[in-house]
Amino acid sequence: MSQVLTILANEPGERIAVKTIFGALSDRSFALLVVLLGLPNCLPMPPPIPALCAVVLIVVAGQMVFLRPSPWLPRSLMTRSVPRADFVRAVGRALPFVNRLERWSQPRWNLFDARMGGVLSGLLLMSLAIGMLFAAPFIGQVPFGVAVCLVGLGQVERDGLLVVSGIVAGVIGTALSAGFLYAVFKTVESMI
């Protein structure tokens, strides 16, 4: 995973297109794509980036639920891009963490390896993506981004402990978003 991130961070140009990310993944599977879609959300990002990643992740997770052998995205999504500077910044901050996880991770608690596991992990990722889509602006998507990355890395390394850690991060993100929505609702209610 760290090698793929380094290659993508060194791509030339001002923006990195989704099709470039797919080209770097080639036949590496859904799990690496999941990590790459969660990675930009591990830092506070301006509004279009979390929504774009969440929409693409919903499409990818849906394909996992229906047991598609490899990821596919419509051409309109493949031509979308993110600013290279934002991607490089996210990779720079994530690489030390990813390197530590790769050294620590090992195959254990093989939760999502079987055929039914693909369906369950797809449903889990879809719920995290929906949470990311409706998270509080700027900071709200961070727990969901971390959760998606942990689930993806857990799938890459066949490490169920990382997947469970991702689920815990997703629950924290859901609680934070619910608290934010409750605070907004109470503020509007008190103004009325």
C-alpha positions as a Markdown table, in Angstrom:
| # | Residue | x | y | z |
|---|---|---|---|---|
| 1 | Met | 0.0 | 0.0 | 0.0 |
| 2 | Ser | 2.8 | 2.4 | 0.9 |
| 3 | Gln | 4.4 | 1.8 | -2.5 |
| 4 | Val | 1.2 | 2.6 | -4.4 |
| 5 | Leu | 0.7 | 5.8 | -2.4 |
| 6 | Thr | 4.3 | 6.9 | -3.1 |
| 7 | Ile | 3.8 | 6.3 | -6.9 |
| 8 | Leu | 0.6 | 8.2 | -7.0 |
| 9 | Ala | 2.1 | 11.1 | -5.0 |
| 10 | Asn | 4.9 | 11.5 | -7.5 |
| 11 | Glu | 2.5 | 11.7 | -10.5 |
| 12 | Pro | 3.1 | 14.9 | -12.6 |
| 13 | Gly | 0.5 | 17.6 | -13.0 |
| 14 | Glu | -1.6 | 19.9 | -10.9 |
| 15 | Arg | -4.5 | 17.4 | -10.4 |
| 16 | Ile | -4.7 | 13.6 | -10.0 |
| 17 | Ala | -7.6 | 12.0 | -11.9 |
| 18 | Val | -9.6 | 9.0 | -10.7 |
| 19 | Lys | -8.5 | 7.1 | -13.8 |
| 20 | Thr | -4.8 | 7.7 | -12.8 |
| 21 | Ile | -5.5 | 6.1 | -9.5 |
| 22 | Phe | -7.2 | 3.2 | -11.2 |
| 23 | Gly | -4.2 | 2.9 | -13.5 |
| 24 | Ala | -1.8 | 2.6 | -10.5 |
| 25 | Leu | -4.0 | -0.1 | -8.9 |
| 26 | Ser | -4.4 | -2.2 | -12.1 |
| 27 | Asp | -5.4 | -5.6 | -10.8 |
| 28 | Arg | -4.8 | -4.9 | -7.1 |
| 29 | Ser | -8.4 | -5.3 | -6.0 |
| 30 | Phe | -11.1 | -3.3 | -4.3 |
| 31 | Ala | -9.3 | -3.0 | -1.0 |
| 32 | Leu | -6.5 | -0.7 | -2.2 |
| 33 | Leu | -9.1 | 1.5 | -4.0 |
| 34 | Val | -11.1 | 1.7 | -0.7 |
| 35 | Val | -8.0 | 2.9 | 1.1 |
| 36 | Leu | -7.3 | 5.5 | -1.6 |
| 37 | Leu | -10.9 | 6.8 | -1.3 |
| 38 | Gly | -10.7 | 7.1 | 2.5 |
| 39 | Leu | -7.2 | 8.7 | 2.5 |
| 40 | Pro | -8.2 | 12.2 | 1.4 |
| 41 | Asn | -10.8 | 12.3 | 4.2 |
| 42 | Cys | -8.3 | 11.6 | 7.0 |
| 43 | Leu | -7.5 | 15.3 | 7.0 |
| 44 | Pro | -10.0 | 18.2 | 7.0 |
| 45 | Met | -10.8 | 18.9 | 3.3 |
| 46 | Pro | -12.9 | 21.5 | 1.5 |
| 47 | Pro | -16.4 | 20.4 | 0.7 |
| 48 | Pro | -16.3 | 18.9 | -2.8 |
| 49 | Ile | -13.5 | 16.3 | -1.9 |
| 50 | Pro | -15.4 | 14.4 | 0.8 |
| 51 | Ala | -18.5 | 14.2 | -1.2 |
| 52 | Leu | -16.7 | 13.0 | -4.4 |
| 53 | Cys | -14.9 | 10.3 | -2.4 |
| 54 | Ala | -18.1 | 9.3 | -0.7 |
| 55 | Val | -20.0 | 8.9 | -3.9 |
| 56 | Val | -17.3 | 6.9 | -5.6 |
| 57 | Leu | -17.0 | 4.7 | -2.4 |
| 58 | Ile | -20.8 | 4.1 | -2.5 |
| 59 | Val | -20.4 | 2.9 | -6.2 |
| 60 | Val | -17.4 | 0.7 | -5.3 |
| 61 | Ala | -19.1 | -0.7 | -2.2 |
| 62 | Gly | -22.2 | -1.6 | -4.2 |
| 63 | Gln | -20.1 | -3.6 | -6.6 |
| 64 | Met | -18.6 | -5.4 | -3.6 |
| 65 | Val | -22.1 | -6.3 | -2.4 |
| 66 | Phe | -22.9 | -7.7 | -5.8 |
| 67 | Leu | -19.5 | -9.6 | -5.9 |
| 68 | Arg | -18.2 | -8.0 | -9.0 |
| 69 | Pro | -14.7 | -9.4 | -9.7 |
| 70 | Ser | -13.0 | -6.0 | -10.2 |
| 71 | Pro | -14.0 | -2.3 | -9.7 |
| 72 | Trp | -15.7 | -0.3 | -12.4 |
| 73 | Leu | -16.7 | 3.4 | -12.5 |
| 74 | Pro | -18.6 | 5.4 | -15.1 |
| 75 | Arg | -16.6 | 7.6 | -17.4 |
| 76 | Ser | -17.9 | 10.8 | -15.8 |
| 77 | Leu | -16.4 | 9.8 | -12.4 |
| 78 | Met | -13.2 | 8.5 | -14.0 |
| 79 | Thr | -12.4 | 12.0 | -15.5 |
| 80 | Arg | -12.9 | 13.7 | -12.1 |
| 81 | Ser | -9.8 | 14.8 | -10.3 |
| 82 | Val | -8.5 | 16.1 | -7.0 |
| 83 | Pro | -5.8 | 18.8 | -6.5 |
| 84 | Arg | -2.4 | 17.1 | -6.5 |
| 85 | Ala | -1.2 | 19.3 | -3.6 |
| 86 | Asp | -4.1 | 18.1 | -1.4 |
| 87 | Phe | -3.4 | 14.5 | -2.4 |
| 88 | Val | 0.4 | 14.8 | -1.8 |
| 89 | Arg | -0.3 | 16.5 | 1.6 |
| 90 | Ala | -2.6 | 13.6 | 2.6 |
| 91 | Val | -0.2 | 11.0 | 1.5 |
| 92 | Gly | 2.7 | 12.7 | 3.3 |
| 93 | Arg | 0.8 | 12.6 | 6.5 |
| 94 | Ala | -0.6 | 9.1 | 6.0 |
| 95 | Leu | 2.6 | 7.3 | 4.9 |
| 96 | Pro | 4.2 | 7.1 | 8.4 |
| 97 | Phe | 1.0 | 5.7 | 9.8 |
| 98 | Val | 0.5 | 3.3 | 6.9 |
| 99 | Asn | 4.1 | 2.1 | 7.2 |
| 100 | Arg | 3.7 | 1.4 | 10.9 |
| 101 | Leu | 0.4 | -0.5 | 10.2 |
| 102 | Glu | 2.1 | -2.6 | 7.5 |
| 103 | Arg | 4.9 | -3.6 | 9.9 |
| 104 | Trp | 2.4 | -4.4 | 12.7 |
| 105 | Ser | -0.4 | -6.0 | 10.7 |
| 106 | Gln | -0.6 | -9.7 | 10.1 |
| 107 | Pro | -3.3 | -12.1 | 8.9 |
| 108 | Arg | -5.6 | -12.7 | 11.8 |
| 109 | Trp | -9.4 | -12.8 | 12.6 |
| 110 | Asn | -10.1 | -13.5 | 9.0 |
| 111 | Leu | -13.5 | -11.8 | 9.1 |
| 112 | Phe | -14.0 | -10.7 | 5.5 |
| 113 | Asp | -12.2 | -13.3 | 3.4 |
| 114 | Ala | -15.0 | -15.6 | 2.3 |
| 115 | Arg | -17.7 | -14.9 | -0.3 |
| 116 | Met | -20.2 | -13.7 | 2.2 |
| 117 | Gly | -17.4 | -11.5 | 3.7 |
| 118 | Gly | -17.3 | -9.5 | 0.5 |
| 119 | Val | -21.0 | -8.7 | 0.8 |
| 120 | Leu | -20.7 | -7.7 | 4.5 |
| 121 | Ser | -17.6 | -5.5 | 3.9 |
| 122 | Gly | -19.4 | -3.9 | 1.0 |
| 123 | Leu | -22.4 | -3.1 | 3.2 |
| 124 | Leu | -20.1 | -1.8 | 6.0 |
| 125 | Leu | -18.2 | 0.5 | 3.5 |
| 126 | Met | -21.5 | 1.7 | 2.0 |
| 127 | Ser | -22.7 | 2.8 | 5.5 |
| 128 | Leu | -19.3 | 4.5 | 6.2 |
| 129 | Ala | -19.5 | 6.3 | 2.8 |
| 130 | Ile | -23.1 | 7.5 | 3.5 |
| 131 | Gly | -21.9 | 8.8 | 6.9 |
| 132 | Met | -19.0 | 10.6 | 5.2 |
| 133 | Leu | -21.4 | 12.2 | 2.7 |
| 134 | Phe | -23.6 | 13.6 | 5.5 |
| 135 | Ala | -20.8 | 14.4 | 8.0 |
| 136 | Ala | -20.2 | 17.8 | 9.5 |
| 137 | Pro | -18.2 | 20.1 | 7.2 |
| 138 | Phe | -14.4 | 20.1 | 7.3 |
| 139 | Ile | -13.7 | 18.0 | 10.4 |
| 140 | Gly | -16.7 | 15.6 | 10.4 |
| 141 | Gln | -15.4 | 13.4 | 7.6 |
| 142 | Val | -12.1 | 12.6 | 9.4 |
| 143 | Pro | -13.3 | 9.7 | 11.6 |
| 144 | Phe | -15.1 | 8.2 | 8.5 |
| 145 | Gly | -12.0 | 8.6 | 6.4 |
| 146 | Val | -9.9 | 6.8 | 9.1 |
| 147 | Ala | -12.5 | 4.1 | 9.4 |
| 148 | Val | -12.6 | 3.5 | 5.6 |
| 149 | Cys | -8.7 | 3.4 | 5.5 |
| 150 | Leu | -8.6 | 0.9 | 8.4 |
| 151 | Val | -11.2 | -1.4 | 6.8 |
| 152 | Gly | -9.4 | -1.2 | 3.5 |
| 153 | Leu | -6.0 | -1.9 | 5.0 |
| 154 | Gly | -7.5 | -4.7 | 7.0 |
| 155 | Gln | -8.7 | -6.2 | 3.8 |
| 156 | Val | -5.4 | -5.8 | 2.1 |
| 157 | Glu | -3.5 | -7.4 | 5.0 |
| 158 | Arg | -6.3 | -9.9 | 5.8 |
| 159 | Asp | -6.2 | -8.4 | 9.3 |
| 160 | Gly | -9.6 | -8.6 | 11.1 |
| 161 | Leu | -8.3 | -6.5 | 14.0 |
| 162 | Leu | -7.8 | -3.5 | 11.6 |
| 163 | Val | -11.3 | -4.1 | 10.2 |
| 164 | Val | -12.8 | -4.0 | 13.7 |
| 165 | Ser | -10.8 | -0.9 | 14.5 |
| 166 | Gly | -12.3 | 0.7 | 11.4 |
| 167 | Ile | -15.8 | -0.2 | 12.6 |
| 168 | Val | -15.0 | 1.5 | 16.0 |
| 169 | Ala | -13.8 | 4.6 | 14.2 |
| 170 | Gly | -17.0 | 4.6 | 12.1 |
| 171 | Val | -19.1 | 4.5 | 15.3 |
| 172 | Ile | -17.2 | 7.4 | 16.7 |
| 173 | Gly | -17.7 | 9.3 | 13.5 |
| 174 | Thr | -21.5 | 8.6 | 13.5 |
| 175 | Ala | -21.7 | 9.8 | 17.2 |
| 176 | Leu | -19.8 | 13.0 | 16.3 |
| 177 | Ser | -22.0 | 13.7 | 13.3 |
| 178 | Ala | -25.2 | 12.9 | 15.3 |
| 179 | Gly | -24.0 | 15.4 | 18.0 |
| 180 | Phe | -23.4 | 18.0 | 15.4 |
| 181 | Leu | -26.8 | 17.6 | 13.8 |
| 182 | Tyr | -28.4 | 17.7 | 17.2 |
| 183 | Ala | -26.6 | 20.9 | 18.1 |
| 184 | Val | -27.7 | 22.5 | 14.8 |
| 185 | Phe | -31.3 | 21.3 | 15.4 |
| 186 | Lys | -31.3 | 22.8 | 18.9 |
| 187 | Thr | -29.8 | 26.1 | 17.7 |
| 188 | Val | -32.5 | 26.4 | 15.0 |
| 189 | Glu | -35.2 | 25.4 | 17.4 |
| 190 | Ser | -34.1 | 28.0 | 20.0 |
| 191 | Met | -34.1 | 30.7 | 17.3 |
| 192 | Ile | -37.6 | 29.9 | 16.3 |
